[in-house]
């Protein structure tokens, strides 16, 4: 019925897993950036340009 799958050259799987993890992180970050509210985008865009209140 079920046969055990053995992958003899397991070093080919590691880059695929690393790519999948990095792609997932990139995708989640992109989705979160696109879904930001306009007010939050404006606040984050001007953040580095604000003067400090010393």
GIWO-V516819 format. One record per residue. N is the residue number from 1. RES is the residue in one small letter. PHI is phi in radians with two decimals (* if undefined). D_CENTER is the distance of its C-alpha to the mean C-alpha in Angstrom with 2 decimals. Layout:
<<N RES PHI D_CENTER> <N RES PHI D_CENTER>>
//
This chain:
<<1 x * 38.53> <2 x -1.68 35.23> <3 x -1.86 35.03> <4 x -1.31 32.97> <5 x -1.70 30.36> <6 x -2.01 30.26> <7 x -1.82 28.11> <8 x -1.18 30.22> <9 x -1.78 27.81> <10 x -1.19 24.90> <11 x -1.21 23.47> <12 x -1.36 22.21> <13 x -1.38 19.99> <14 x -1.02 18.09> <15 x -1.10 16.40> <16 x -1.15 15.52> <17 x -1.16 13.90> <18 x -1.09 11.96> <19 x -1.11 10.87> <20 x -1.11 10.00> <21 x -1.14 7.86> <22 x -1.16 5.95> <23 x -1.13 6.09> <24 x -1.10 5.11> <25 x -1.09 1.79> <26 x -1.07 2.70> <27 x -1.13 5.04> <28 x -1.12 4.88> <29 x -1.09 4.70> <30 x -1.12 7.17> <31 x -1.11 9.07> <32 x -1.14 9.60> <33 x -1.19 10.82> <34 x -1.21 13.02> <35 x -1.50 14.46> <36 x -1.10 15.64> <37 x -1.26 19.40> <38 x -1.01 21.40> <39 x -1.13 22.96> <40 x -1.20 19.76> <41 x -1.05 18.61> <42 x -1.13 22.05> <43 x -1.12 22.03> <44 x -1.22 18.80> <45 x -1.19 20.06> <46 x -1.62 23.38> <47 x -0.99 22.29> <48 x -1.23 22.77> <49 x -1.65 26.03> <50 x -1.23 27.73> <51 x -1.37 30.77> <52 x -1.39 31.04> <53 x -1.66 33.88> <54 x -1.60 35.90>>
//
